[in-house]
Amino acid sequence: MSEMRRARSGTFRGVLAILDLDGPENRPASSNRYHRELARGASTRAAELGFQAETIVTGTQGISDSRLDTILQARGIRGLLLLPIAGEADVMGLDWSHFSGIYTDYLIERPALHSVCPDHYRSMVYAVQRLHALGCHRLGLVMHSRNDARLLYRWEAAFCPYHEHHAKKEALAPLILPELDRKSFIAWFKAKQPDAVLCQRAEVMEWMIECGARIPETHGFCCLNVTSNTVLCAGLDLQPALLGARGVELLIAALHRNDCGVPEHPSTTTISALWVEGPTLPRGPVKA
């Protein structure tokens, strides 16, 4: 078996394309860090399985779908891993009868492809349980409304019912805005008085400090995506490198089956986040 594995890993089997339909110039730095980890995990796993993964940026290069289709077919590339797109993903211009595709996010409809993404619902429940175990009970969820919608409201859907069933007296209304701004956050923070804030953006800690919070002595902060921030935080690691690797595994499996085209029944593979300890939460007796 060892001999077979060595032979398999040393065989070059083809090229996969990692499609970046937005381009790094059109994303904030926080999103670029997440996208880089996705691509890194995908490239590493592809190499282990005998494939070369090449990133193709289309958004900033002005490459039309028809031109991209020609390039991919000319190079014999049949496997496409699509990085998350800020708006609505639309790659209907490709002739999908020649390609297998995996999308690395919610939600793609044009066309409806198989996808791999974090298990946001389960991860939020886990984060709330950890915070409660640390003694933080008045939890405040802070989100961009567009992110809430893009995730099909999974974070909000996990946060609110959990409190309804387990901590009714401590449940706080989330702050969900089109754009998070200092004035709105400070007004919400003073009105609701949470003892811990859950948010993707670490800069809200500066606004908490303006309100008199001392992190982590009097208040806690839980980052919902530690990869997207350069500040060391406690919170959720959505494991983008693992998501990229799993996406490549699904893609290569489809190629081995010669399973091209738009799937009749698209499926979603989810991976739970890991909890990351950090200096933004108080230490306490946490049960695994």
C-alpha positions as CSV (number, residue, x, y, z in Angstrom):
1,M,0.0,0.0,0.0
2,S,2.9,2.4,0.8
3,E,4.3,1.7,-2.7
4,M,1.0,2.4,-4.3
5,R,0.6,5.7,-2.5
6,R,4.1,6.8,-3.5
7,A,3.4,5.9,-7.1
8,R,0.1,7.7,-7.0
9,S,1.5,10.9,-5.5
10,G,4.3,11.1,-8.1
11,T,2.0,10.9,-11.1
12,F,1.0,14.2,-12.8
13,R,-2.6,14.0,-13.6
14,G,-3.5,17.4,-14.9
15,V,-4.2,21.0,-14.2
16,L,-7.1,22.5,-12.1
17,A,-8.1,26.2,-12.2
18,I,-8.8,28.3,-9.1
19,L,-11.1,31.0,-10.5
20,D,-11.0,34.4,-8.8
21,L,-13.9,36.2,-10.4
22,D,-13.5,39.4,-8.3
23,G,-9.7,39.9,-8.1
24,P,-7.8,41.0,-5.0
25,E,-8.1,44.7,-6.0
26,N,-11.8,44.6,-5.5
27,R,-11.8,43.1,-2.0
28,P,-10.9,44.5,1.4
29,A,-7.6,43.2,2.9
30,S,-9.5,41.1,5.4
31,S,-11.3,39.1,2.6
32,N,-8.0,38.7,0.7
33,R,-6.4,37.0,3.6
34,Y,-9.3,34.5,3.7
35,H,-9.1,34.0,-0.1
36,R,-5.4,33.4,0.0
37,E,-5.8,30.6,2.6
38,L,-8.5,29.0,0.5
39,A,-6.2,29.0,-2.6
40,R,-3.2,27.8,-0.6
41,G,-5.1,24.9,0.9
42,A,-6.5,24.0,-2.6
43,S,-3.1,24.2,-4.3
44,T,-1.4,22.1,-1.6
45,R,-4.0,19.3,-1.7
46,A,-4.1,19.3,-5.5
47,A,-0.3,18.8,-5.6
48,E,-0.6,15.9,-3.1
49,L,-3.1,14.3,-5.5
50,G,-1.0,14.8,-8.6
51,F,-2.6,17.9,-9.9
52,Q,-1.4,21.4,-10.4
53,A,-3.7,24.2,-9.4
54,E,-3.4,27.6,-11.1
55,T,-5.2,30.7,-10.0
56,I,-6.9,32.6,-12.8
57,V,-8.1,36.1,-12.1
58,T,-10.9,37.2,-14.4
59,G,-12.5,40.2,-12.7
60,T,-9.7,42.8,-13.0
61,Q,-8.4,41.4,-16.2
62,G,-11.6,41.9,-18.2
63,I,-11.7,38.3,-19.3
64,S,-15.2,37.4,-20.6
65,D,-16.8,34.1,-20.0
66,S,-16.4,33.1,-23.7
67,R,-12.7,34.0,-23.6
68,L,-12.2,32.1,-20.4
69,D,-14.0,29.1,-21.8
70,T,-11.7,29.1,-24.8
71,I,-8.6,29.4,-22.6
72,L,-9.7,26.6,-20.3
73,Q,-10.6,24.2,-23.1
74,A,-7.4,25.0,-25.0
75,R,-5.3,24.1,-22.0
76,G,-7.3,20.9,-21.3
77,I,-8.5,22.2,-17.8
78,R,-11.7,20.5,-16.8
79,G,-11.8,21.1,-13.0
80,L,-12.8,24.6,-11.7
81,L,-12.7,25.7,-8.1
82,L,-14.5,29.0,-7.7
83,L,-13.4,31.4,-4.9
84,P,-16.1,33.3,-3.0
85,I,-17.6,36.2,-4.9
86,A,-18.8,39.5,-3.2
87,G,-22.0,39.8,-5.3
88,E,-24.0,37.2,-7.1
89,A,-21.9,34.6,-8.8
90,D,-22.7,34.2,-12.5
91,V,-20.6,32.0,-14.8
92,M,-23.3,30.8,-17.1
93,G,-21.2,31.9,-20.0
94,L,-19.0,28.8,-19.7
95,D,-19.9,25.7,-21.6
96,W,-20.3,23.5,-18.5
97,S,-20.6,20.3,-20.5
98,H,-16.8,20.4,-20.5
99,F,-16.2,21.3,-16.8
100,S,-16.7,20.1,-13.2
101,G,-17.1,22.9,-10.7
102,I,-17.0,23.5,-7.0
103,Y,-18.0,26.8,-5.3
104,T,-16.3,27.6,-2.0
105,D,-19.1,29.5,-0.4
106,Y,-22.9,30.0,-0.1
107,L,-24.7,30.5,-2.6
108,I,-24.3,30.0,-6.3
109,E,-27.3,29.7,-8.7
110,R,-25.9,30.6,-12.1
111,P,-25.2,27.7,-12.4
112,A,-26.1,25.8,-9.3
113,L,-22.9,24.0,-8.5
114,H,-21.8,21.8,-5.6
115,S,-20.3,23.9,-2.9
116,V,-18.1,23.6,0.2
117,C,-18.3,26.2,3.0
118,P,-18.1,26.7,6.8
119,D,-20.8,25.3,8.9
120,H,-21.8,28.8,10.2
121,Y,-24.9,27.6,12.2
122,R,-23.1,24.9,14.2
123,S,-20.0,27.1,14.6
124,M,-22.1,29.9,16.1
125,V,-23.8,27.6,18.6
126,Y,-20.3,26.3,19.6
127,A,-19.1,29.9,20.1
128,V,-22.0,30.9,22.2
129,Q,-21.5,27.7,24.4
130,R,-17.9,28.6,24.9
131,L,-18.6,32.1,25.8
132,H,-21.3,31.1,28.3
133,A,-18.8,28.6,29.8
134,L,-16.3,31.5,30.3
135,G,-18.9,33.4,32.2
136,C,-20.0,35.7,29.4
137,H,-23.8,35.7,29.3
138,R,-25.0,39.0,27.8
139,L,-23.8,38.4,24.3
140,G,-24.1,40.9,21.5
141,L,-23.9,39.8,17.9
142,V,-22.7,42.5,15.5
143,M,-22.9,42.0,11.7
144,H,-23.1,43.5,8.3
145,S,-26.6,42.9,6.8
146,R,-25.1,41.9,3.5
147,N,-23.0,39.2,5.2
148,D,-26.0,38.1,7.1
149,A,-27.9,37.6,3.9
150,R,-25.0,36.0,2.0
151,L,-24.8,33.3,4.7
152,L,-28.6,32.8,4.4
153,Y,-28.9,34.2,7.9
154,R,-27.2,31.2,9.5
155,W,-25.3,33.1,12.1
156,E,-28.3,35.1,13.2
157,A,-30.5,32.0,12.9
158,A,-28.2,30.1,15.3
159,F,-27.6,33.0,17.8
160,C,-31.2,34.1,18.4
161,P,-33.0,30.7,18.9
162,Y,-30.1,29.4,21.1
163,H,-30.7,32.3,23.5
164,E,-34.5,31.9,23.3
165,H,-34.2,28.3,24.5
166,H,-31.2,28.5,26.8
167,A,-30.8,32.1,28.1
168,K,-34.1,34.0,27.6
169,K,-33.3,36.6,30.3
170,E,-29.9,37.4,28.8
171,A,-30.9,37.5,25.1
172,L,-29.9,40.7,23.4
173,A,-31.1,42.0,20.0
174,P,-28.3,41.8,17.5
175,L,-26.9,44.9,15.8
176,I,-27.2,44.2,12.0
177,L,-26.5,47.2,9.8
178,P,-25.7,47.8,6.1
179,E,-22.5,49.4,7.3
180,L,-21.0,49.2,10.8
181,D,-20.2,52.7,12.0
182,R,-18.8,54.0,15.3
183,K,-21.9,56.1,16.2
184,S,-24.4,53.3,15.7
185,F,-22.2,50.7,17.6
186,I,-21.6,53.0,20.6
187,A,-25.3,53.8,20.9
188,W,-26.2,50.0,20.7
189,F,-23.4,49.1,23.1
190,K,-24.5,51.6,25.8
191,A,-28.1,50.7,25.4
192,K,-27.7,46.9,25.5
193,Q,-24.6,46.6,27.7
194,P,-23.3,43.3,26.5
195,D,-20.5,41.7,28.4
196,A,-19.1,40.2,25.2
197,V,-19.4,41.1,21.5
198,L,-19.3,38.7,18.6
199,C,-18.2,40.3,15.3
200,Q,-16.0,39.7,12.3
201,R,-14.3,43.1,12.6
202,A,-11.7,43.4,15.3
203,E,-11.8,47.2,15.1
204,V,-15.0,47.3,17.0
205,M,-12.9,46.7,20.1
206,E,-11.7,50.3,19.8
207,W,-15.3,51.4,20.0
208,M,-15.9,49.2,23.0
209,I,-12.9,50.8,24.8
210,E,-14.3,54.2,24.1
211,C,-17.4,53.1,26.0
212,G,-15.2,52.2,29.0
213,A,-14.7,48.5,28.3
214,R,-11.5,46.9,29.5
215,I,-10.8,43.8,27.4
216,P,-10.7,41.1,28.7
217,E,-11.1,42.3,32.3
218,T,-14.6,43.7,32.1
219,H,-15.7,42.7,28.6
220,G,-14.9,40.1,26.0
221,F,-14.6,40.1,22.2
222,C,-15.1,37.0,20.0
223,C,-14.0,37.2,16.4
224,L,-16.2,35.3,14.0
225,N,-13.4,34.9,11.5
226,V,-9.9,35.1,13.0
227,T,-8.3,34.7,9.5
228,S,-9.8,38.0,8.4
229,N,-8.0,40.1,11.1
230,T,-4.4,40.8,11.9
231,V,-5.2,41.5,15.5
232,L,-4.8,38.5,17.8
233,C,-8.3,37.5,19.0
234,A,-10.2,34.7,20.5
235,G,-12.9,33.3,18.3
236,L,-13.7,31.1,15.3
237,D,-11.2,29.8,12.8
238,L,-13.3,28.9,9.7
239,Q,-10.4,26.8,8.4
240,P,-10.3,28.3,4.8
241,A,-7.2,26.2,3.9
242,L,-9.1,23.0,4.9
243,L,-12.1,24.2,2.9
244,G,-9.9,24.7,-0.2
245,A,-8.4,21.2,0.3
246,R,-11.8,19.6,0.6
247,G,-13.1,21.5,-2.4
248,V,-10.2,20.1,-4.5
249,E,-10.9,16.6,-3.2
250,L,-14.5,16.8,-4.3
251,L,-13.5,18.3,-7.6
252,I,-10.9,15.6,-8.4
253,A,-13.4,12.9,-7.4
254,A,-15.9,14.3,-9.9
255,L,-13.2,14.3,-12.6
256,H,-12.4,10.7,-11.9
257,R,-16.0,9.9,-12.5
258,N,-16.0,12.0,-15.6
259,D,-18.8,13.9,-13.9
260,C,-19.0,17.1,-15.9
261,G,-21.8,19.6,-16.3
262,V,-24.2,21.3,-14.0
263,P,-25.3,18.8,-11.3
264,E,-29.0,17.9,-11.2
265,H,-29.0,17.8,-7.4
266,P,-26.3,20.2,-6.1
267,S,-25.1,19.5,-2.6
268,T,-23.3,21.5,0.1
269,T,-20.4,20.2,2.1
270,T,-19.9,22.0,5.4
271,I,-16.9,22.1,7.8
272,S,-17.2,23.3,11.4
273,A,-15.0,26.0,12.7
274,L,-12.3,25.5,15.3
275,W,-12.3,27.5,18.5
276,V,-9.2,29.7,19.0
277,E,-8.1,30.9,22.4
278,G,-6.9,34.5,22.6
279,P,-6.3,37.5,24.8
280,T,-9.7,39.1,24.1
281,L,-11.7,36.8,26.4
282,P,-11.5,36.2,30.1
283,R,-10.1,32.9,31.2
284,G,-12.4,30.5,33.0
285,P,-13.2,26.8,33.5
286,V,-14.2,25.7,30.0
287,K,-15.4,22.2,29.5
288,A,-14.4,20.6,26.2
